[in-house]
Amino acid sequence: SDTGYSASGESLLPRKFPWSPEKQKEAFKIDGDYELQLVASEPLIQDPVDVAWDEKGQMFVAQMSHYPLPTATGKRLSQIRLLKDTNNDGVMDKSFIWAEDLDQIQNILYMNGGILATTWDKTIFLKDSNGDNKADIQEVVLKYPPAQHNQLMPSSPHWGIDNQIYFNNGLNLSMLTVNDT
């Protein structure tokens, strides 16, 4: 049913359903001479946590479907989707599972023709080397002890003005180890 209950068992009636993407867009108040456009929404993506763009205008979306905790067994649910605008209208209309079975993906950064992705216990570089819209190269770049919670793990890779990539280390204070293999 659509009644909904809180963790304490208290009813959440009347249940409020999420707004449509169009209604959400209308609710934004934009200051200045800016424009807000809807580029992607469900069903092309679900549970997005980060976005990166490549030089072709393709959109990579990190999805963490098992937030806040990883699955105990079975397939890991984090993935990266590749979205494309095939009719050049500014709205994504094709979605591909570009990388899957990732462990608690949190952030992504486009670089060197691929994606640098932070996960539960490592940062990996993924790349599609044969153009089939699926990452077929996966290399571990950094390793670190798994965080007690995904909000504590290294995250947010970004370019510095010195052309180096920097990370936030969360509160885990873990030692990052460069994978030299």
C-alpha positions in Angstrom: 0.0 0.0 0.0 1.0 3.6 -0.1 0.6 4.3 3.6 4.2 4.3 4.6 5.6 3.9 8.1 8.5 5.5 10.0 11.2 3.4 11.8 9.2 3.8 15.0 6.1 2.3 13.3 4.3 5.6 13.3 2.2 6.2 10.1 3.5 8.8 7.7 0.0 9.5 6.3 -0.6 11.3 4.1 2.4 10.0 2.2 4.1 12.6 -0.1 5.3 11.2 -3.4 8.3 12.8 -5.2 7.7 15.5 -7.7 8.1 14.9 -11.4 11.3 16.3 -12.9 9.3 19.0 -14.6 7.6 20.1 -11.3 11.0 20.1 -9.6 12.4 22.3 -12.3 9.5 24.8 -11.9 10.2 25.0 -8.2 13.7 26.4 -8.6 14.3 30.1 -8.3 17.2 31.3 -10.5 19.0 34.5 -9.6 20.3 36.5 -12.5 20.4 35.8 -16.2 20.7 32.1 -15.9 18.6 29.2 -17.3 17.9 25.8 -15.8 17.5 22.9 -18.1 16.5 19.3 -17.4 19.2 17.1 -19.0 18.5 13.7 -17.5 16.0 12.0 -15.2 14.5 8.6 -14.4 14.3 6.1 -16.0 17.7 6.9 -17.7 19.4 7.2 -14.3 18.6 6.2 -10.7 20.2 7.2 -7.4 22.8 9.6 -8.8 25.6 10.8 -6.6 28.0 12.5 -9.1 28.3 13.5 -12.8 31.2 14.0 -15.1 31.2 15.1 -18.8 33.7 14.2 -21.5 34.8 16.3 -24.5 32.1 14.8 -26.7 29.3 16.1 -24.4 28.6 12.6 -23.1 27.4 12.4 -19.5 28.8 9.9 -17.0 26.6 9.4 -13.9 27.8 7.6 -10.8 24.8 5.7 -9.2 24.9 4.4 -5.6 21.7 2.3 -5.3 22.7 0.7 -2.0 23.2 3.8 0.1 23.9 4.1 3.0 25.4 0.6 3.4 26.8 -1.9 1.0 25.0 -5.1 0.2 26.0 -8.0 2.6 26.2 -10.6 -0.2 25.8 -10.8 -3.9 26.3 -8.3 -6.6 27.4 -4.8 -5.6 24.8 -2.2 -6.8 26.9 0.9 -7.6 27.5 1.6 -11.3 28.4 4.3 -13.8 25.9 5.1 -16.6 26.9 6.7 -19.8 24.2 9.0 -21.2 24.2 10.4 -24.7 22.1 13.0 -26.5 21.6 11.3 -29.9 19.3 13.9 -31.5 21.3 17.0 -30.3 18.3 18.6 -28.5 20.3 19.1 -25.2 18.5 16.3 -23.4 20.0 12.9 -22.9 18.0 10.1 -24.5 20.2 7.0 -24.5 21.6 5.3 -21.3 24.2 2.6 -21.1 25.5 0.7 -18.1 29.1 1.7 -18.6 30.5 0.1 -15.5 28.8 -2.1 -12.9 29.3 -4.2 -9.8 31.2 -1.3 -8.2 31.5 -1.1 -4.4 30.0 2.1 -3.0 31.0 4.4 -5.7 31.0 8.0 -4.5 32.6 10.3 -7.0 33.9 10.4 -10.5 36.3 12.5 -12.5 36.7 12.4 -16.3 40.4 12.1 -17.3 42.6 10.6 -20.0 39.6 9.2 -22.0 38.2 7.4 -19.0 36.8 7.8 -15.5 38.6 8.0 -12.1 36.2 6.6 -9.6 36.3 6.5 -5.7 34.9 3.4 -4.2 34.7 1.8 -0.7 38.3 0.7 -0.5 40.0 1.9 -3.6 40.1 4.5 -6.4 40.0 3.0 -9.9 40.5 4.2 -13.4 38.0 2.8 -15.9 38.1 3.2 -19.7 36.2 1.9 -22.8 39.0 0.9 -25.1 36.9 -0.6 -27.9 34.0 1.9 -28.2 31.2 -0.4 -27.2 29.9 2.0 -24.5 31.2 -0.3 -21.7 34.4 0.1 -19.6 36.6 -2.8 -20.4 39.7 -1.5 -18.6 39.8 -1.3 -14.8 43.0 -0.4 -13.0 43.4 0.2 -9.3 45.1 3.6 -8.7 44.9 4.0 -4.9 44.1 1.6 -2.1 42.9 2.4 1.4 41.3 0.6 4.3 37.5 0.4 3.9 35.8 3.3 5.8 33.3 2.6 8.6 30.7 4.5 6.5 30.9 5.7 2.9 30.8 9.3 4.0 34.2 8.9 5.6 36.0 7.5 2.6 38.3 9.4 0.3 36.2 11.2 -2.3 35.7 14.2 -4.6 38.7 13.9 -7.0 39.2 17.3 -8.6 41.9 19.0 -10.6 44.0 21.6 -8.8 45.4 24.7 -10.5 48.8 22.9 -10.6 47.3 20.1 -12.8 47.4 17.6 -9.9 44.4 15.6 -8.7 43.3 16.2 -5.1 40.9 14.2 -2.9 38.9 14.9 0.2 39.9 12.3 2.8 36.8 12.4 4.8 37.1 11.7 8.5 38.6 8.2 8.1 42.1 9.6 8.1 43.2 6.5 6.1 46.5 6.2 4.4 46.3 6.3 0.6 48.6 3.8 -1.0 49.5 4.3 -4.7 49.2 1.0 -6.6 52.5 0.6 -8.4 51.7 -2.6 -10.2 
